[in-house]
């Protein structure tokens, strides 16, 4: 009897059926061990390679490892890889490349069985996911409460000394949480000397990667892809010691407020990374900053920095994990401690400048005292045998530093003027006056429009033009502080709203 038109699988008859049962048994045994063993067994059965490709994580499992890139490319462009057998599996794509000697029917059978077993494993993991997510959220809360020893003991990682924190927000957060969970495959056992915790708190997704001081960037790459795919905004902070988890948590929230659709993941050390501070004379700048911040403790400085970076007390309260009333009370106390009006836009800009000042070099004071002592000793040696020198005349103590004003010459250098002109020098008079007024009102459109005697829509349009011409994100509080200083450095007049050019009509009427 002719077998023309039949596949190799059909031609083999009972022997082929037995061969498929044996393949299914091997795959089932491998699936009871792990997903990696299942993919490895599938690759062995087709005498080629097998890859489970995730759209966020890339290659989840790959046998051999060198086939990972080919598998991801085949999953992304299946028409360009017709020789590969592909099946959807547990939110990912299973890609098999069989050897030329393997019958196509056998490769399809292996792919279908493997995909079904991956689905079963995925459903079992989904049943346990809710409980595991709640456990992760509890561990994050313990870290924020300062119970680092209890958390590291639970995780069993003696080398877990540092943490990197990500805080994400967006509309599609529940789906993003599940996708990131599947991509990271978090475990409470240390993997490659790192443990990743993730949980939803107060309408945001918190990801904490615990490691031993070196961040390999794996979670950052996943968070970046996730943010682009699900339109999230994220801030990250770290690596910081585990004991500073609350600081990293609040810094990540402050960084997230600077994120935009063009830059969805913002590191905390990039928030307020000033283009102005490197241009300032180091000695007077650091002396002034150290003087004005002397009454503040590190906790006070961190509170002020988060408040100034987020731009509002409610946002600062959310970042710090306290109530808005607590933040208001603490800022009132700090206002009395600093002796300055922290509601003034110029004072806020100066305070942010002080908080970003570099620490004075430890050898500066020593070198100054050494040079003074050397000069004194040389003068003494030069007058040996004569009458003792007159006591030195001590200079008058400098005036105490104030936040309301900067030291003379700090913003008067040629480098600062060049920077300021390059930033705001091209603004038309009406845009400059409107922007300065809006900044004085702490980015509140309604009171600024009332002072300018224009409609809120008109002012909003002008601010959009300012953002385009300055190429700056005016929603970032630190950017607004620098623009405020640049406007002061280039001001030739009072930037008075009364001087706003009028063009007639109801919107621009003079009152």
N, C-alpha and C positions, 0 to 999 in steps of 0.2 A: 504494500500500500504506500502510495506516494505521500511524502511529508512536505511537499512543496507548499509554500505560503505560510507555514507554521513557524513560530518562534522557537528558539533553542529550548526555552522553558517548557513549551508544549510538547516538543519532541522527546524530551527526556522522560515524560510520564511519571510513574510513581517514584522513580529515583529523584526527579526534580522536586516533587512535592516533599519528599523526605529531606532533601537538601534545604528547602525553604524552612521546614520546621526546625531543623538544626540551627539555621541562621537566626530564626526568631528566638529560640531558646538561648543562644549565645548573647543576643542583644538584651533579653530580659534579665539574664544574670548580671550583665554589665550595668544595666539601669539600676539594679538594687544597690550598687556600690556608689556611683556618682555619675554626674553628667559627663565629666571628662572621660570616664571609662566607657561610657556608652558611645561617645563620638569616636574614641580610639577603636572600639570593636567594629563600628560601622566602616571605618577606613580600612580595617583589616579584611572585612568581608568583601569589599569591592576592590581590594588590592590597589588602592589609590590613596586619595586624601579626603578628609571630611572636615568641615568647618561649620560651627554654629555662629552666625553673624547677627549682631544686634545693631539697630540703627544708631544707638547712642554709644554703646560700649565698644563697638567694633567687633572683633573676634572674641566671643565668649570662650569657646573651646576650639582647639585646632589640633589635628593630627595629620602630618607632623606640624611642628610650630612654624616651619618656613612657609606653609601653605596659607597662613592667616591672611596675608594681604590679597592673595588670589581669591580666597573665599569671600572677603568683603567686597572686592570689586565685582565678582560674579553676582552677588546678592543685589548690588546697586544697579547693575546693568545686565540683566539676565539674557537679553537678546544678543549681547556680544559674546556670550559664553554658552553656545548651544550644546556643547559636549557635556555640560554639568547638569546633574539632576538636582532640582530644588524643590523643597517643601516648606510651607510655613509651619512653625513650631514654637509654641509658648511665647508668642510675641516677637519671635526672631525668625531667621531664615536658615534652614538646614541646606547646606550645599555639599553635594558629593561629586567627586570626579573619579569615575571608575577606570580601571585599566582597559585597554582595547580588547583584551581577551575575555573580559567579563560580559556575559550576555546582558543586553539592556533590560530584559525583564527581571533579572536577578537584582540589578542595581536599583530598579524602581521598587522592588519588594523591600530591599534593605532600607531605602529612603523612607518609604511609607511607614514601615514598622518603627524605625528610629524616631520619626516625627511624632507618631502616636505615643511612644514611651516618653518622649520629652513633654508632651502635653500632660500626661499623667503626673509626671514629676512636677510640672508647673502648677497643676491644680492642687497637689498635695502641699506645695510650698505656699500657695495662696491661702489654704486653710489655716496654716500656721502663721501667716504674715501679720494678721491683726495683733495677735498676742506678742509677737516679736517686736512689732512697731511700738506697742505700749511699753515694753521693756526698755527699748532704746530711749524713748522719751523720758522714762523715769531716770535712767542713767545720766542723761543730759541735765536733768533738773538737779541731781545730786552733785554733778560737777559744778554747776552754777552756785550751789549752796556751799561749796568749799569742801565737800567730802571726797577729795581726790584719792585718798588712800583706800577707801572702801570701794571705789569704782575700779581702780587698778587691780585690787585684790580679786574683785569679781571677774575681771577680764583675764586675769592670770598673766598679765604682761609686766614683768619686772622692769623692762627697759622702756616702758611707756612714760616718757618724761615731759613731752611737749604736745601741744594741740594746735591745730589749724581749724578755724571756724568759718563756715559759710552760712549766710542768712539770705534766703531767697523769698521773693514775693511775686505774686501774679495771679491772674484769674484762673489759670488751668493748674493750680497747685496740687490738687489730689491726684490727678493723672500723672503729673510730673514726679510726684513722690513715688508712685508705683513703678514708673519707668526707671527712675534712678535706683530704686531698691533692687530691681531686677538686674540693672547694669552693674551695680557695685557688688551684689551678692554679699551683703554684710554678714559677718559672723562675729560672735563674741570671743572667739579664739583668735589670738594674734596671727595675722597673715602677712608674711614678709615684714615682720617687726612693726606692724601697724594694725589698728582697729578703727573701723569707721562706724560712727553712731549717727543716726538720723531720725528726726522726729518732728512733728508739726506742733508748734506752740504759738498761740495767739495769732492765728491766721497766717503764719509763715512757716517755711521749711528750714530747719536748723540742721546743718551737717557738721559734725565734729570729727576730725581725723586725729586720732591719738597715735603718736609715733615717738621715736627716740631722738628728735631734734632735726632730722633731715626729711624734708617733704619732697617726694619723688615726682609730684605734679600730676599723678594719675587722677585724683579726685578733681583737681582743677580742670583737667581736660574734659572730664565727664560733665561737670557743672557748666562749663562753657557751651558744650554741645546741647545740653538740656535747656539752657537759657535761650539759645537761638531757636530751638525747635518748638518750645512751648511759650515763648515770649515772656520770659521771666527777667527780673532785675535782681542782681546778687551783689553782695559785698563780702569780702573775705578779710580775715585778720590772722596773723600768725606767720610762722610758728612762734608761740609763746610758751613759757613753762606752764605746766598744768595748774599750778596755783593761781595763775593769772587768767584762768578761763573766763571769769566775769568781765575782765577788761577786754579780752578778745571778742567776747560776745557783743558788747556794746560798740566796740570799734567796727565790727562787721556791719552792724546796723547803720552806723554813721556813714560808712562807705557806700552802703546800698542807696542812700539818699542822693548820692552823686552819680548813680548809674543812669544811663540813657539807652534808648533803643540802638544807638550807634555804638555804645560801649556798655554792654550788659553786665559785665563782671568787673568790679572796681576793687582793687586792693586798698586796705586801710592806709598803708604808707604812701599811697598816691593821692589820698584826699588831702587837699590843702598843700600839696607839693608845690611850693611857691616858686614862681619865676623871679620874684622880687627879692626874697631873702638872700640868695647868693650874691646879689649886687650891693648889699648894704655893708658899710664898713664894720668889720668884725668887732673891734674893741668897744666902740660906743654902743653897738647893738647888743652885744652880750651883757655888758655892764648894766644897761638900761633894763633889759629883760629880767636879769637876775634881781635887780633892785625892786621892780614892781611886783614880781612874783614871790618875793621873800615871805610875805605873810601867809602864803598858801601852802597847804600840804599836797602831796602827790594825788590824794583822792579829790581834793578841791580842783586841782588843775585838770584832772581827767574829766570831772563833771563839766567844767567850763568848756573844755575842748570838744566834748560830745555835743554840748548845747550849741556851740558856735558852728560846728560842722553840719549838724542837722538843720539848723536855722529856726527852730521853734522849741518851746518847752514841752508840748505834748510829744513831739517826735523824740526829743531827748529822753523823756520819761519812758517811752516804749523801748528805746535802745538800751537804757540802763536797767529796765525791769522794775521800775518804781512808779508811783503815781505822779501825775502832773502836779498835784498840790505839793508833793515832797520836793520836786524840782524847783517850783516857784519859791518855796520857803528857803531852800538852800541858796538859791541865787540872791534872794533878798539879804541873807546873812553875809554872803560874799560881797555884795554891794557895800555894806557897812565896813567889812574888813578891808576892802581895797580903797574905800573912800572915793569911789567914782560912780558915775551914773552909767550902769551897764545897759540901760535902755537907749543910750545915745549910739548912733551908728558909727561915729568916729571912734568912740571908746571901744566898741566891739571890734572894729578893725584893728586898732592898736593892740588889744588884748590877744587877738588871734596871732598877730605878728610876734608878740612876746612869747606866746606858748610854742611857736614854731622856731624860736631862736635856738641856734646850736649851743650846746653846753660849753662853757669856757674851758680852754685847754688847761689841764692840771699844772703844766709847767710855766704858764704865763706869769702868775704871781710870784713864783719862785725865782724866775729869771729876772723879774723886775727888782725883787729884793736883793738878789745877788749883785746885780749891776749897781744898785744903790750902795751896797756895802763895799763893793770894790772901789767905787769912786770916793767914798768916804775914807777908806783906808789909804788910797793914793794921796788924797789931800792931806791926811794926817802925816804920811811919810814925807810929803813935800815941805811940811812946816815943822819938821823935827827940830827941836832945840829952841823953838820960839814959844811965845805964850800960847796957852790952849785956845783953840778956836772958839768963836762965839757960838752959842747954841743955834742950831738951824731954825730958820723961820718956817713954821708949818703953814701950808696953804689953808685957806678957808675951806671947810668941808663943802662939798658940792650940794646943791639943792636936792632934796629927795626927788626921786623919779616919780612921775605922774603918768597915768594912762591918758589923760586929756591931751598931752603934748609929747612929741618925740624929741630926742636930743637934737641940738643944733647940728645941721649938716648931715643928718641921717638920710633924709630924702632929697637933699640938695645937691647930690653929686651928679656928674655928667652922665654916668651909667644909668642912674635911676631916671633922670629926665628923658634919656633916650628910650628907655623901656616904656615909660608912661606915655610919651608921644606916640610911640609905635602901637600902643594899645588903644588909646582913646582919642588920638589927635585927629582922626579923620571924621569925627562925628559932626554933623551939622548943629548949629546953635540950639534949635528946638529939641533935637534928640538929646543933646548933652544936658540941657536944663531938665528935661523930663526924666532922664535916667538918674541924675543926681537927686532930684526930689523923691523919686521912687525908692532909691537906696536909703535916703534919710528916714523914710517911713517903713523900713525893714521889709521891702518887697510887697507891701500891701497896696493894691491898685486903687481901691476906693478912696482912702484919705489922700493919696498922692494926686488923683484926678481932681478931687475937690480943691486942693491947694492950687493946682495948675489951672483950674476953671476950664477943664475940658471934659468930654465924656469919657467914661471908663473904656468904651470900645476904641476910642481914638488913642488913648494912652496904651492900651494893649497892642494896637497896631504899631505904635512907635517903638515899644519894647521889642517887638518881633524884629523890626528893622535894626535895632541896636544889637540884638543877638546875632543877626546875620552879618553885620558889618564888623563886629568885634570877633566873630568866630568863637564865641564863648557860650557856655551853658549857664544862662542866668538863673536857672533853678538851683544851682549849686551855691550854697551860702558862702563857701570859701572863695569862689570866683567873684561873688558880689563884693566881698570885703576887699579884694585886690583892686577891683574896678573903682571902688570908692576912694582908695588911696591914690590910684592913678589920676582920678579926676581932681583930687586935691593938689597933686604935684604939678598938674598942667593948668591949674586955674589962673586965669588972668583977671577975672571979675568975680562977682559974688554968686554966679549961677542962680540968680534970683528968679523964682517963678514969675515975678512981675515983669521981668525982661523977656518973657517968652514971646517970640514973634507971632503976631496975629495976622490972619489973612481974611478977616471978615466972616460974616455968617453966624448962624446961631451957635455952632459948636465952639467957635473961637471968640465969642463976644467978650469984651473987656468989662469987668464988673467993678 
